[in-house]
Amino acid sequence: MIEPGWHARVTPQDHLLLERVEALPARRAIGTSADPVMLEIFNNLFMSIAEQMGLRLQNTAYSVNIKERLDFSCAIFDAAGQLIANAPHMPVHLGSMGESIKTVMLANAGRMRAGDVFMLNDPYHGGTHLPDVTVISPVFDAAGATILFYVGSRGHHADIGGTTPGSMPPDSRSIEEEGVLIDNFKLVDGALGGHLREAEARALLAGATYPARNPDQNMADLRAQVAANQKGADELRKMVAHFGLDVVCAYMGHVQDNAEEAVRRVIGALKDGAYTVELDNGARIRVAIRVDAASRGAEIDFSGTSAQLPNNFNAPSAVCMAAVLYVFRTLVDDDIPLNAGCLKPLTVIIPPGSMLNPRYPASVVSGNVETSTCITNALYGALGVMAAAQGTMNNFTFGNAKYQYYETISGGSGAGPGFAGTDVVQTNMTNSRLTDPEILEWRFPVRLESYEIRAGSGGAGRWRGGNGGVRKLRFLEAMTAAILSNNRIHAPFGMAGGAPGALGRNSVLRADGTLEELAHIGKTEMLPGDVFIIETPGGGAYGAA
């Protein structure tokens, strides 16, 4: 059977070849009012664009950190800078990227041109910590006159300078010690035909007190981020050509409204609660959740949290907002994109000058990775929905003048009513993977001695917490290694009578057989034959055994 508009013929090879002879008519959504079927289609279309951006970034990046570990995130935003959809990349990146978009919008209002691309990593203007470099592109209409959307990609660069290779110094006390601070830098100039300002970017990377160690790698990854943004822009323009601008913009609003309603439905079933999480460095995160049943809204109040710290566990307010957005999105069973609508029912109070809203020039490199995981545990504790996950990303860096590497290491997830925790998994605010051993050993002078489940480290209870892991890495060349971690002193809490997970542990087995214990943070010089050992915490259990 041959449908209208098609022509069939048999080839000399006896193949049946179908060819369309009538052009497919342009299809447009019927109107701009919300339609349930079209809403689901646009949910997936927006998500698909972000996923395609991520795939291009992965395929074109140079660093192991982005290409193999997938420590990046991509998202699309409306003309007002509101998050519309993101691929399921790194939660801590995505909930905070909107602030970076708005920083670029305000700083360049009326001056942006088609083809412009900006970058920044400033934690005080929407960034998380300095290694996370955000590349932002405005998407103009065909005439180049009006900004229709924004696209953004955020990648964790293997090194952006700072006092230690890998740019995760455990002992930093000011932002200057953590690397090159970038605030609203024009990476590509649209007025010059899309000219990549490489010379200026290299000068920026080399101009800090502690400059980037491998600017060639930085530039390669930045090109990949620009390419990822271009993919997003191209796909958005195709969507506009297919459906019409009015329909696309309308459904950008509808998907946010849908997410808002989904969160409000969840809030209606919640109760007031509060929780305090103690960090290994003596700080505490305190949160109270107050539910307003009448408005189906909630107030999340971090009053009582420790003041700004002299160490680097301060978290920019954008990171705190990302944690809140992530937690409340996880409460929703519906298949919706994580977007700005999820935050509309929520009022978040973050006291200025606290460790969750620090003032410049506070150091923040651990805030993005360690403090964010503690915020999510505190929120889950206040909600009473699950026990604590490992409460750390076990940030491990090593390097020298030639090599720089960074990884986060999995641990146990927390249990909840009706489900046990998962063994050796990335939890909550991180979603990266570990580099394949073959690639790790090919790219760096190290050998992965072993990586195994840490049996018995999950909390005991009716539903057990997930087990942590044990990772041992032998060095074949002299390098500086550093660890930033948590829950080496305070264990991940259990809930409803469940036992806590086991504490984590950091140590170094020297080539001569000497075992050196390290604290929850520390750095050390590794010599050939030395083995760095990281034992990650288990998750808390739920319910008494």
C-alpha positions as CSV (number, residue, x, y, z in Angstrom):
1,M,0.0,0.0,0.0
2,I,1.4,3.4,-1.0
3,E,0.0,6.4,0.8
4,P,-0.9,9.7,-1.0
5,G,2.2,11.9,-1.7
6,W,4.5,9.0,-2.1
7,H,5.9,7.3,-5.2
8,A,7.2,3.7,-5.3
9,R,9.6,2.0,-7.7
10,V,11.5,-1.2,-8.0
11,T,15.3,-0.8,-8.4
12,P,17.5,-3.0,-10.6
13,Q,18.4,-4.8,-7.4
14,D,14.8,-5.7,-6.7
15,H,14.6,-3.2,-3.8
16,L,11.4,-1.3,-3.3
17,L,12.2,2.4,-3.0
18,L,9.7,4.9,-1.6
19,E,10.1,8.6,-2.4
20,R,8.0,11.5,-1.2
21,V,6.8,13.5,-4.1
22,E,4.6,16.0,-2.3
23,A,6.1,18.2,0.4
24,L,5.0,17.6,3.9
25,P,2.8,20.4,5.1
26,A,4.1,22.6,7.9
27,R,2.5,21.5,11.2
28,R,1.8,23.9,13.9
29,A,0.4,23.5,17.4
30,I,-3.3,24.5,17.5
31,G,-3.2,27.7,19.4
32,T,-1.2,28.8,22.4
33,S,-3.5,27.6,25.2
34,A,-2.2,24.6,27.1
35,D,-3.2,21.2,25.6
36,P,-2.3,18.1,27.6
37,V,-0.9,16.2,24.6
38,M,1.1,19.1,23.3
39,L,2.4,19.8,26.8
40,E,3.9,16.3,27.0
41,I,5.4,16.8,23.5
42,F,7.0,20.1,24.5
43,N,8.2,18.7,27.8
44,N,10.2,16.1,25.8
45,L,11.2,18.4,23.0
46,F,12.8,20.9,25.4
47,M,14.5,18.1,27.3
48,S,15.7,16.6,24.0
49,I,17.4,19.8,23.0
50,A,19.3,20.0,26.3
51,E,20.3,16.3,25.9
52,Q,21.6,17.0,22.4
53,M,23.7,19.9,23.7
54,G,25.2,17.5,26.3
55,L,26.0,14.9,23.7
56,R,27.8,17.4,21.5
57,L,29.8,18.7,24.5
58,Q,30.8,15.2,25.5
59,N,31.9,14.3,22.0
60,T,33.9,17.4,21.3
61,A,35.5,18.1,24.7
62,Y,39.2,17.3,25.3
63,S,39.5,16.9,29.1
64,V,38.9,13.6,30.8
65,N,36.8,15.5,33.3
66,I,34.2,16.5,30.8
67,K,34.6,13.8,28.1
68,E,34.8,10.8,30.4
69,R,33.5,11.8,33.8
70,L,30.6,13.8,32.3
71,D,31.0,16.6,34.8
72,F,29.0,19.1,32.9
73,S,25.4,20.4,32.4
74,C,23.4,21.9,29.6
75,A,20.1,23.8,29.8
76,I,17.8,26.1,27.9
77,F,16.2,29.3,29.2
78,D,13.5,31.6,28.1
79,A,14.0,35.3,27.2
80,A,13.6,36.2,30.9
81,G,16.4,33.8,31.9
82,Q,14.0,31.3,33.5
83,L,15.2,27.7,33.4
84,I,12.9,25.8,31.0
85,A,14.6,22.3,30.8
86,N,17.8,20.6,31.4
87,A,19.2,17.2,30.6
88,P,19.7,15.0,33.7
89,H,23.3,16.1,34.2
90,M,24.6,17.6,37.4
91,P,21.8,18.9,39.7
92,V,24.1,21.3,41.5
93,H,24.9,23.0,38.2
94,L,21.5,23.3,36.8
95,G,19.5,24.9,39.6
96,S,22.1,27.6,39.9
97,M,22.8,28.3,36.2
98,G,19.8,30.7,35.9
99,E,21.6,33.2,38.1
100,S,24.5,33.2,35.7
101,I,22.2,33.8,32.8
102,K,20.6,36.8,34.6
103,T,24.1,38.2,35.5
104,V,25.0,38.2,31.8
105,M,21.6,39.7,30.9
106,L,22.0,42.6,33.3
107,A,25.6,43.3,32.5
108,N,25.1,43.4,28.8
109,A,21.6,44.8,28.5
110,G,21.2,46.4,25.1
111,R,24.7,45.5,23.9
112,M,24.4,41.8,23.0
113,R,24.7,40.9,19.4
114,A,23.8,37.8,17.4
115,G,26.8,35.4,17.7
116,D,28.0,36.7,21.1
117,V,29.0,34.1,23.6
118,F,29.9,34.9,27.2
119,M,31.6,33.0,30.0
120,L,31.8,33.3,33.8
121,N,32.5,31.3,36.9
122,D,32.1,34.0,39.6
123,P,30.5,32.4,42.6
124,Y,29.1,35.8,43.6
125,H,27.2,36.2,40.3
126,G,25.5,32.9,39.8
127,G,28.6,30.6,39.8
128,T,29.2,27.6,42.0
129,H,33.0,27.3,42.4
130,L,35.8,28.5,40.0
131,P,36.4,25.2,38.1
132,D,32.8,25.3,37.0
133,V,32.9,27.6,33.9
134,T,29.6,28.6,32.4
135,V,29.3,29.5,28.7
136,I,26.1,31.4,27.8
137,S,24.7,32.2,24.3
138,P,21.8,34.4,23.5
139,V,19.6,33.1,20.8
140,F,18.4,35.8,18.5
141,D,15.6,35.9,15.9
142,A,16.4,35.6,12.2
143,A,16.9,39.3,11.9
144,G,19.4,39.4,14.8
145,A,17.3,42.0,16.5
146,T,15.5,40.3,19.4
147,I,16.7,37.8,21.9
148,L,14.3,34.9,22.0
149,F,16.0,32.4,24.3
150,Y,19.3,31.7,26.1
151,V,21.3,28.4,26.1
152,G,24.0,27.6,28.6
153,S,26.6,24.9,29.3
154,R,28.6,24.5,32.5
155,G,31.6,22.3,32.6
156,H,34.0,21.5,35.4
157,H,37.4,22.3,34.1
158,A,40.2,20.0,35.2
159,D,42.3,23.0,36.3
160,I,41.5,26.7,36.5
161,G,44.5,27.7,38.6
162,G,44.7,28.0,42.4
163,T,47.2,26.7,44.9
164,T,46.9,23.1,44.0
165,P,46.7,21.2,40.7
166,G,43.0,20.4,39.9
167,S,41.9,23.7,41.5
168,M,40.3,22.1,44.6
169,P,42.7,23.3,47.4
170,P,41.6,21.9,50.7
171,D,43.1,24.8,52.7
172,S,42.0,27.9,50.7
173,R,40.8,30.8,52.7
174,S,40.1,33.3,49.9
175,I,38.6,33.0,46.4
176,E,42.0,34.2,45.0
177,E,43.7,31.0,46.2
178,E,41.2,28.9,44.2
179,G,42.1,30.0,40.7
180,V,41.1,32.4,38.0
181,L,37.9,34.3,38.6
182,I,35.9,35.1,35.5
183,D,33.0,37.6,35.5
184,N,31.1,38.3,32.3
185,F,33.9,37.8,29.8
186,K,32.9,37.9,26.1
187,L,34.4,34.7,24.7
188,V,33.0,35.0,21.1
189,D,32.3,38.4,19.5
190,G,29.3,38.3,17.2
191,A,30.0,41.8,15.8
192,L,33.2,40.3,14.3
193,G,31.5,37.4,12.6
194,G,31.7,35.0,15.5
195,H,35.4,35.6,16.3
196,L,36.7,33.5,19.2
197,R,38.7,35.9,21.4
198,E,41.3,33.3,22.2
199,A,44.2,35.6,22.8
200,E,42.2,37.6,25.3
201,A,40.9,34.4,27.0
202,R,44.4,33.0,27.3
203,A,45.5,36.3,28.9
204,L,42.7,36.1,31.4
205,L,43.6,32.5,32.3
206,A,47.2,33.5,32.8
207,G,46.6,36.7,34.6
208,A,45.6,35.6,38.0
209,T,47.8,35.3,41.1
210,Y,47.5,31.5,40.7
211,P,47.0,31.1,36.9
212,A,45.6,28.1,35.1
213,R,48.2,25.4,34.5
214,N,46.9,24.1,31.2
215,P,45.3,26.8,29.1
216,D,45.4,24.7,26.0
217,Q,43.0,22.2,27.7
218,N,40.8,25.0,29.0
219,M,40.5,26.5,25.5
220,A,39.7,23.1,23.9
221,D,36.9,22.5,26.4
222,L,35.6,26.1,26.0
223,R,35.3,25.5,22.2
224,A,33.3,22.4,23.0
225,Q,31.0,24.4,25.2
226,V,30.5,27.0,22.5
227,A,29.7,24.2,20.1
228,A,27.2,22.7,22.5
229,N,25.4,26.0,22.8
230,Q,25.3,26.4,19.1
231,K,23.5,23.0,18.9
232,G,20.9,24.2,21.4
233,A,20.4,27.5,19.4
234,D,20.0,25.6,16.1
235,E,17.5,23.2,17.6
236,L,15.4,26.0,19.2
237,R,15.3,27.8,15.8
238,K,14.1,24.6,14.2
239,M,11.4,24.4,16.8
240,V,10.3,27.9,16.1
241,A,10.2,27.3,12.4
242,H,8.1,24.2,12.9
243,F,5.6,25.4,15.5
244,G,5.8,29.2,15.4
245,L,7.4,31.5,18.0
246,D,4.1,32.3,19.8
247,V,3.5,28.6,20.4
248,V,7.0,27.8,21.5
249,C,7.0,30.8,24.0
250,A,3.6,29.9,25.2
251,Y,4.6,26.3,26.0
252,M,7.8,27.5,27.7
253,G,5.3,29.1,30.1
254,H,3.1,26.1,30.2
255,V,5.8,23.7,31.2
256,Q,6.8,26.0,34.1
257,D,3.1,26.2,35.2
258,N,2.8,22.5,35.0
259,A,5.9,22.0,37.2
260,E,4.6,24.6,39.7
261,E,1.3,22.8,40.0
262,A,3.1,19.4,40.4
263,V,5.2,20.8,43.3
264,R,2.1,22.4,44.9
265,R,0.3,19.1,44.9
266,V,3.3,17.5,46.7
267,I,3.5,20.3,49.2
268,G,-0.2,19.7,50.1
269,A,0.9,16.4,51.6
270,L,3.9,17.6,53.6
271,K,4.1,18.6,57.2
272,D,6.3,21.2,59.0
273,G,9.7,19.9,60.0
274,A,13.2,21.0,60.9
275,Y,16.6,19.4,60.9
276,T,20.3,20.2,61.7
277,V,23.3,18.6,60.0
278,E,26.7,18.9,61.6
279,L,29.7,19.1,59.3
280,D,33.1,17.7,60.1
281,N,34.7,21.2,60.3
282,G,32.4,22.2,63.2
283,A,29.8,24.1,61.0
284,R,26.1,23.3,61.0
285,I,23.3,23.6,58.5
286,R,19.9,24.2,60.1
287,V,16.7,24.3,58.1
288,A,13.1,24.7,59.0
289,I,10.3,23.9,56.5
290,R,6.9,25.5,57.2
291,V,4.0,24.4,55.0
292,D,1.1,26.7,54.2
293,A,-1.7,24.4,53.3
294,A,-4.1,27.1,52.2
295,S,-1.7,28.5,49.5
296,R,-0.1,25.1,48.9
297,G,3.3,26.8,49.4
298,A,6.2,26.3,51.7
299,E,8.8,28.4,53.4
300,I,12.3,27.0,53.7
301,D,14.3,28.9,56.3
302,F,18.0,28.4,56.8
303,S,18.2,30.8,59.8
304,G,20.5,29.3,62.5
305,T,23.0,28.0,60.0
306,S,26.6,28.8,60.8
307,A,28.0,32.2,59.9
308,Q,30.4,32.6,57.0
309,L,33.4,30.3,57.5
310,P,37.1,31.0,57.4
311,N,37.5,27.8,55.4
312,N,36.2,26.9,51.9
313,F,32.9,25.2,52.9
314,N,31.0,28.4,52.2
315,A,28.3,27.8,49.5
316,P,27.1,30.6,47.3
317,S,23.3,31.2,47.6
318,A,22.9,29.9,44.0
319,V,24.1,26.5,45.3
320,C,21.6,26.5,48.1
321,M,18.8,27.3,45.7
322,A,20.0,24.5,43.5
323,A,19.7,22.1,46.4
324,V,16.2,23.3,47.3
325,L,15.1,23.0,43.6
326,Y,16.6,19.5,43.4
327,V,15.0,18.1,46.6
328,F,11.5,19.4,45.8
329,R,11.8,18.1,42.2
330,T,12.6,14.7,43.5
331,L,9.4,14.7,45.5
332,V,7.3,14.9,42.3
333,D,6.5,11.5,40.6
334,D,5.4,13.1,37.4
335,D,7.7,13.1,34.4
336,I,8.4,16.8,34.2
337,P,11.6,18.7,33.4
338,L,13.4,20.3,36.3
339,N,12.7,24.0,35.7
340,A,12.1,27.3,37.3
341,G,8.4,26.5,37.9
342,C,9.4,24.1,40.6
343,L,10.6,27.0,42.8
344,K,7.5,29.2,42.4
345,P,5.6,27.7,45.4
346,L,8.7,28.1,47.6
347,T,10.0,31.0,49.7
348,V,13.6,30.4,50.6
349,I,15.3,32.4,53.4
350,I,19.1,32.3,53.3
351,P,20.6,34.8,55.9
352,P,23.2,37.1,54.3
353,G,26.7,36.5,55.7
354,S,26.0,32.9,56.5
355,M,27.9,30.0,55.1
356,L,25.1,29.6,52.6
357,N,25.2,33.2,51.5
358,P,28.8,34.3,51.9
359,R,30.3,37.7,51.1
360,Y,33.3,38.2,48.8
361,P,36.1,37.2,49.0
362,A,35.1,34.1,51.0
363,S,36.5,30.8,49.6
364,V,33.8,28.5,48.3
365,V,35.4,25.6,46.5
366,S,33.9,23.0,48.9
367,G,30.6,24.7,49.1
368,N,29.5,23.5,45.7
369,V,30.5,19.9,46.3
370,E,30.4,19.2,50.0
371,T,28.1,21.7,51.5
372,S,25.5,21.1,48.8
373,T,25.2,17.5,49.7
374,C,24.8,18.4,53.4
375,I,22.0,20.8,52.4
376,T,20.1,18.1,50.6
377,N,20.5,15.7,53.6
378,A,19.2,18.5,55.9
379,L,16.2,19.0,53.7
380,Y,15.4,15.3,53.4
381,G,15.8,15.1,57.2
382,A,13.4,18.0,57.8
383,L,10.9,16.5,55.4
384,G,11.3,13.1,57.0
385,V,11.3,11.2,53.7
386,M,14.6,9.4,53.8
387,A,17.9,8.9,55.7
388,A,21.1,10.6,54.8
389,A,23.2,9.7,51.8
390,Q,26.9,9.6,52.2
391,G,26.9,13.4,52.6
392,T,30.1,14.1,50.6
393,M,31.4,13.8,47.0
394,N,34.8,12.7,48.2
395,N,36.6,15.2,45.9
396,F,40.0,13.8,45.0
397,T,42.5,15.7,42.9
398,F,46.1,15.1,41.9
399,G,48.5,16.6,39.5
400,N,51.7,18.5,38.8
401,A,52.8,21.0,36.1
402,K,51.9,18.5,33.3
403,Y,48.9,16.5,34.6
404,Q,45.8,17.6,36.5
405,Y,42.9,15.4,37.4
406,Y,39.7,15.6,39.5
407,E,37.1,13.0,40.4
408,T,34.2,12.5,42.8
409,I,33.8,9.1,44.3
410,S,30.6,7.2,45.0
411,G,29.2,6.1,48.3
412,G,26.1,4.8,49.9
413,S,22.7,6.4,49.4
414,G,20.1,6.7,52.1
415,A,17.2,4.4,52.7
416,G,13.5,5.4,52.9
417,P,10.2,3.8,53.7
418,G,9.9,0.8,51.4
419,F,13.3,0.9,49.8
420,A,16.9,0.2,50.8
421,G,19.8,2.4,49.9
422,T,22.0,1.7,46.9
423,D,25.7,0.6,47.1
424,V,28.5,2.8,45.7
425,V,26.4,5.3,43.7
426,Q,26.7,9.1,43.1
427,T,24.2,10.7,45.3
428,N,21.9,13.7,45.1
429,M,23.8,16.8,43.9
430,T,26.4,14.9,41.8
431,N,25.7,12.8,38.8
432,S,29.1,12.3,37.2
433,R,30.8,9.0,36.5
434,L,34.3,7.7,37.2
435,T,36.8,7.6,34.4
436,D,37.2,4.1,32.9
437,P,40.4,2.5,34.4
438,E,41.9,2.0,31.0
439,I,41.5,5.7,30.1
440,L,42.6,6.9,33.5
441,E,45.8,4.8,33.4
442,W,46.5,5.8,29.7
443,R,46.1,9.5,30.3
444,F,47.8,9.8,33.7
445,P,50.8,8.1,35.4
446,V,48.7,6.2,38.0
447,R,47.4,2.7,38.4
448,L,44.0,1.8,39.9
449,E,44.9,-0.9,42.4
450,S,41.3,-1.7,43.3
451,Y,37.8,-0.4,43.6
452,E,35.4,-2.4,45.6
453,I,32.2,-2.3,47.7
454,R,32.8,-1.5,51.4
455,A,30.8,-4.3,52.8
456,G,28.8,-3.5,56.0
457,S,29.2,0.3,55.7
458,G,25.5,0.9,55.1
459,G,23.4,1.6,58.2
460,A,21.5,-1.3,59.6
461,G,17.7,-1.2,59.9
462,R,14.5,-2.4,58.4
463,W,15.6,-0.9,55.1
464,R,19.4,-0.8,55.0
465,G,21.5,2.1,53.9
466,G,23.7,1.6,50.8
467,N,27.3,0.6,51.2
468,G,30.2,2.9,50.5
469,G,33.3,1.9,48.5
470,V,37.0,1.6,48.8
471,R,39.2,3.1,46.1
472,K,43.0,2.6,46.0
473,L,45.1,4.6,43.5
474,R,48.9,3.9,43.1
475,F,51.1,6.8,41.9
476,L,53.8,6.1,39.3
477,E,55.1,9.7,39.3
478,A,55.6,12.4,41.9
479,M,52.4,14.5,42.3
480,T,50.5,16.6,44.8
481,A,47.2,14.9,45.9
482,A,44.4,16.5,47.8
483,I,41.1,15.3,49.3
484,L,38.0,17.4,50.2
485,S,35.4,15.3,52.0
486,N,33.0,15.1,54.9
487,N,31.4,12.6,57.2
488,R,34.7,11.4,58.5
489,I,33.7,12.6,62.0
490,H,29.8,12.8,61.8
491,A,28.1,9.8,60.3
492,P,25.3,10.0,57.8
493,F,22.2,9.9,59.9
494,G,19.6,7.2,59.9
495,M,15.8,7.8,60.2
496,A,12.8,6.4,62.0
497,G,15.1,4.2,64.2
498,G,17.5,3.2,61.4
499,A,21.2,3.2,62.2
500,P,23.6,5.7,60.6
501,G,26.0,4.8,57.8
502,A,29.7,4.2,58.5
503,L,32.2,7.0,58.6
504,G,34.5,7.6,55.7
505,R,38.2,7.5,55.9
506,N,41.2,8.9,54.0
507,S,44.7,7.5,54.2
508,V,48.0,7.0,52.3
509,L,50.0,3.8,52.2
510,R,53.6,4.8,51.5
511,A,55.9,2.6,49.4
512,D,57.8,1.7,52.5
513,G,54.7,0.2,54.2
514,T,53.9,3.2,56.4
515,L,50.2,4.1,56.7
516,E,49.4,7.8,57.1
517,E,45.9,8.9,58.2
518,L,44.5,12.1,56.7
519,A,41.7,14.3,58.0
520,H,38.4,15.0,56.2
521,I,40.4,17.6,54.2
522,G,44.1,17.4,53.4
523,K,46.8,17.4,50.8
524,T,50.0,15.4,50.5
525,E,53.0,14.8,48.2
526,M,52.7,11.4,46.6
527,L,55.9,9.6,45.4
528,P,56.2,6.7,43.0
529,G,54.8,3.6,44.7
530,D,52.6,5.4,47.2
531,V,48.9,4.4,47.3
532,F,46.1,6.9,48.2
533,I,43.1,5.1,49.8
534,I,39.6,6.5,50.0
535,E,36.9,4.7,52.0
536,T,33.6,6.4,51.3
537,P,30.7,6.6,53.8
538,G,27.6,4.4,53.8
539,G,24.1,5.7,53.7
540,G,21.8,5.8,56.7
541,A,19.1,3.2,57.3
542,Y,15.3,3.8,57.6
543,G,13.3,2.1,60.4
544,A,14.5,-0.1,63.2
545,A,15.7,-3.6,62.4
